């Protein structure tokens, strides 16, 4: 599965810090609008207030086979940098500096945006079911994890895979619950991709048996005949 790449301007060139995990986000909007938001150089609300700029490494549509990589793995996307009372799960994914403060997760956690989270049943709120991932989305994220492990050495570590709400208390998109299925699928892909172990059968030839000549004991009559033959031959 090939991922289309379209560079978002909202990123920071990589600093050499290796990526060690992932943050799963819900877009609260559909693919086209989400991509525009994640690639916008300027974001303002209806009153003209600056909303700040954002991006993600990967955006996965609700439609099968529609996804786009917006920031390369070695670079830093702007997706989860503002921490706010991270919970226990979130804290397990975070690194600390020498003074014990949490380091900016954007530097070492890759951001994945999943197109879900809109009020599809129009009841005035986003229900938990409207934050579900489709089988296609789970497959896409699993394939992305496998590619990143093979090409960039990004580990697939459940402890380092969290949802945005685990890092920021005011977020309500509990996407962390999807990670087990994603990681199970990624693990199965890695197993399927392993080269098949072919048992090589070595043909061993049976040892060659050397048959020694048999010594035959002669009786006395034969001995006399043999003596006469030798005498006559002289």
N, C-alpha and C positions, 0 to 999 in steps of 0.2 A: 504494500500500500504506500504510494508515494504522497508526500505531504507538500502542498503548494506553499511556497515561501513568499511573503510580502512584508518587507521591512517596515515596522512601525517607527516613527521618529521618537517615540517615547521610550528611550532606553539609555543605558550607560554602558560604554564598552567594558568588556570583562577586565577584572583586575588580577586574574590568575587564581582567585579563590575557587576551589573545586565545588561543584554543585553536589549536594548530598541528599536531596529529597525534593518533595513537591508540596504545593498548596493547591487544593481544588476549590474553584470558585463557581458560583452560579451567576450567569450574566444578568438575570432579571430582564432579559430582552432577547429578541431573535437575532439570527446570525448577521444579517446585513447591518442592522443598527449597532450591534455589539462591535462589529469590526470597525465601523466608522468611529465609534467612541474610543476604541483602543488605539486608533491611528490618528486621532484628532490632535492637532498642534495647539488648539485653543478649545477649552470647554467652559461654557457659561450657562447659567440657568436662565429662566425667562425674565429675571430681573437684572440680568447682566452681571451677576456675581460669578467670580471665577470658581469653577468646580475642581480645578487641578487636572493634571494630565495623568493618564494611566495606560497600562499595556499589560500584556501577558505573553508568555512564550508560545502558547498554543491555544487556539480557539476551535472548539468542536461544535458543529452545527447539530440541530435536531434532525436534519435531513441526512440520510445515508450518504457516505462517501464525500461529504463536504466538510473540509477542515482546512486550517491555514496556520502556518508557523509565522508568528509576527516578530519574534526576537530569537536569535540563535542561542543555543544552549550556553556557550561560554560567556555571553553578555548578560547584563542585568536588566530585567523587565521591572516596571514599576507597578507592582500588584499587591504587595502585602507589607509595605515598609512601615506603616503606622501601627505600632503595637498598642493594644489597650487591654490590660488585665488578661493576658493569655491564661487559659485554663491549664490544668495539669497535662493534658494531652499535647497542647500546643507547646508548653515549656519543654517537653521531651524532645521536640524537633528543633529547638532553638540552640544556638551556640552563644557562649558568653565571652566577653572580653576579659582582659587581665584583672579588671576591677570587679568582675562578677555581673556586669550589666549585659542584658541581652543584645546581641549584635543584630543589625538590620537583616531580616530574613531574605530580603531581595537578593542579597549578595550570594547566598548559598542554597536557596530553595527556588525551584522552577515553578512558575505560575501557569496553571491550566484553567481556562474558562470554558464552562459547559453551558450551552444554550438551553436554559430551563429557568423556571422561577417566575414566569409571568402568570397572571390571573386568567388561565385558559377557561375556567368555568364561570368567570365573571361574577364571582360572589363577593367581590370587594377586598379579597385578601389572597395572599399566596399560601396555598395549603402545602402540607408536607409532600403529598403525592405529586404536586406540581414542581417539586425539586428532584423528582426521580430521574435517573439516567436511563436512556434507551440501550438495548443490546448493542446497537451500532456505536454509541458513545463509549460504552465500556470497552468494546473491542478496539476502538481508535486509541484510547488512552493507554491500554495495555500494549498495543503495538508501538506507541511512542516511548513508553518506558523501556521496552526491549531494545529499540533502536538506540536510545541514549546510553543504555548500559554497554552495548557493543561498540558504539562509535566514540563515546565520551567517558565511559567508565563510571557513569552515575549509578550508584547502588540502588537496588530495589529493597528498601528497608521500611517495614511497616511503621516503625517508630518515627520515621522522618517524613511520613506521608500524612498530611492533616488537611482539614478544611479551614477556610478563612475565618470562620467563627471561632475556631480554637485559638486564634491569634488575636482576634479583635472582638471584644465582648459585645459591641453594639450590632454585630452582624448576626443575622438569623438563619443564614443558608447553611444548614447542617449537612455539608457534603462529605464530611469525614466518614459517614456510614457506608459510603460506596467503595472505600478503598480495599476492603477484603476481597470483593469480587474482582476488582481490577487486578490486584496483585496475584490472585489465584490464576487468572487468565494469562497474565504476563509470564508467570512461572511455567505454565503449561506450554506456552509458545517456546520458551527457552529449551525445555525438555525436547519438544518436537524438532527443534533446530539442531540438536546435538548430532554429530556424525554417528551413524549406526556402527556399532561394534561388530565387525565381521570376524568370525572365528576362522583363523587360517589353519587348515589341516595340512600338516607336514607329512608327506609320504615317506615312511621309513622302510628301506629295503631290508629284507630278512638277511641275517648274516650268512655269508657264503661258507658252506661246509667243505672242508678239504678232506677228501677220502684217501686215507693212506692205503698203500698196497697191502693186501693180506698175505702174511707169511704162512705158507702151507708146509706142514711137517710131512716129510716123505717117509714111506715104510722101507724095509730092507731090500725088497725086490726092486723097487724103483731105483734105489741107490746103486744096485749092481748094474742095472740097465744103463743108468746115466754114466757110470764109470766106463763101461764097454764102449758106449758111443763116443766118449771123449778120447779113448785109446785109439779107436778106429779112425777118428778124424785126424789124428796126428799122422 
